[in-house]
Every structure is written in C-alpha cells, then in structure tokens.
C-alpha cells in the first residue's frame, strides 16, 4: 500500500515537472518564443544601425561640404543660383476624348 502511494506521488511529481518544463511560464515553449523575438530584434537593430550610419554620413557631409547643402537647397527648397534660368515643365493632362456613338 505504501509503495503504491509513493509511486503515485512520484508519478504526480513527474507529471508536474514535465508540465512546468514544457508549458510553464519559464518553460521550453516560452524560451523558443523569446529566442525568436531576440533574432527579430537583432535584425531590426541592424537595419536601424545602417540607417543611422547613413544619416551620420549625411550630417557630416552637410557640415563639411557645400555641395550637399547646395543639392538639398535645390531639391527641397527649389532654390537657384543668381544668373541661372529655371525652367519648369508641367505635364498637361488632355481632356478625355468624346465617345463616338
């Protein structure tokens, strides 16, 4: 009788430990989810690091060189140098053709 009780308790303990190992809050399933989350976060960090390097290079270029500053003034602000002639080409949309009946 005592052996059956001990075996029953050991079986219950084994079931509890297996549940905790696989499905518990610190179990293997949660570990896999966290590992996947870490991989995705590292990819995001790498992309943001590349973007930061490009922006840093652009800031240095803007601080040191006048070419980048001039290019930005021309493209974003529409500025022109004195003596230059500015031509603006406007695509004109033609009215729709009448439908022949």
C-alpha positions as CSV (number, residue, x, y, z in Angstrom):
1,X,0.0,0.0,0.0
2,X,2.8,2.5,0.9
3,X,4.7,1.6,-2.3
4,X,1.6,2.4,-4.4
5,X,1.2,5.7,-2.6
6,X,4.9,6.5,-3.1
7,X,4.7,5.5,-6.8
8,X,1.5,7.6,-7.2
9,X,3.2,10.6,-5.6
10,X,6.3,10.2,-7.8
11,X,4.1,9.9,-10.9
12,X,2.2,13.1,-10.0
13,X,5.5,14.8,-9.3
14,X,6.8,13.7,-12.7
15,X,3.7,15.0,-14.5
16,X,4.0,18.3,-12.7
17,X,7.7,18.7,-13.5
18,X,7.1,17.8,-17.2
19,X,4.2,20.4,-17.4
20,X,6.5,23.0,-15.8
21,X,9.3,22.1,-18.2
22,X,7.3,22.4,-21.4
23,X,4.3,24.7,-20.7
24,X,5.2,26.6,-17.6
25,X,6.0,30.4,-17.6
26,X,9.7,29.6,-17.8
27,X,9.4,26.5,-19.9
28,X,10.9,25.5,-23.3
29,X,8.0,26.9,-25.3
30,X,8.5,30.4,-23.8
31,X,12.2,30.0,-24.3
32,X,11.7,29.4,-28.1
33,X,9.4,32.4,-28.3
34,X,12.0,34.6,-26.6
35,X,14.8,33.3,-28.9
36,X,12.7,34.1,-31.9
37,X,12.0,37.6,-30.5
38,X,15.7,38.2,-30.0
39,X,16.5,37.3,-33.6
40,X,13.9,39.6,-34.9
41,X,15.0,42.4,-32.6
42,X,18.6,41.9,-33.8
43,X,17.5,42.2,-37.4
44,X,15.6,45.5,-36.6
45,X,18.7,46.8,-34.8
46,X,20.9,46.0,-37.7
47,X,18.6,47.9,-40.1
48,X,18.4,50.9,-37.8
49,X,22.1,50.8,-37.4
50,X,22.6,51.1,-41.2
51,X,20.1,53.9,-41.3
52,X,21.9,55.7,-38.5
53,X,25.2,55.4,-40.3
54,X,23.8,56.8,-43.5
55,X,22.2,59.7,-41.6
56,X,25.5,60.3,-39.7
57,X,27.4,60.4,-43.0
58,X,24.9,62.9,-44.4
59,X,25.2,65.1,-41.4
60,X,29.0,65.1,-41.7
61,X,28.7,65.9,-45.4
62,X,26.3,68.8,-44.7
63,X,28.6,70.2,-42.1
64,X,31.8,69.9,-44.2
65,X,30.8,70.2,-47.8
66,X,28.8,72.9,-49.6
67,X,27.9,70.5,-52.5
68,X,25.5,68.5,-50.4
69,X,24.0,71.7,-48.9
70,X,23.5,73.1,-52.3
71,X,21.9,69.9,-53.6
72,X,19.5,69.8,-50.7
73,X,18.6,73.5,-51.2
74,X,17.9,72.9,-54.9
75,X,15.9,69.8,-54.5
76,X,13.9,70.5,-51.3
77,X,13.6,74.3,-51.4
78,X,13.7,74.9,-55.2
79,X,16.5,77.5,-54.9
80,X,18.6,78.6,-57.8
81,X,21.9,80.4,-58.2
82,X,22.0,84.0,-59.3
83,X,22.1,84.2,-63.1
84,X,20.6,80.8,-63.6
85,X,17.4,80.3,-65.6
86,X,14.8,78.0,-64.1
87,X,12.5,76.0,-66.4
88,X,9.6,74.3,-65.0
89,X,7.9,71.7,-67.2
90,X,4.3,71.0,-66.4
91,X,2.6,67.9,-67.8
92,X,-0.7,69.0,-69.0
93,X,-3.5,66.4,-68.9
94,X,-5.6,66.4,-72.0
95,X,-9.3,66.3,-71.6
96,X,-10.9,62.9,-72.3
97,X,-11.8,62.3,-75.9
98,X,-15.5,62.3,-76.8
99,X,-17.1,58.9,-77.1
100,X,-18.3,58.2,-80.7
101,X,-21.7,56.7,-80.9
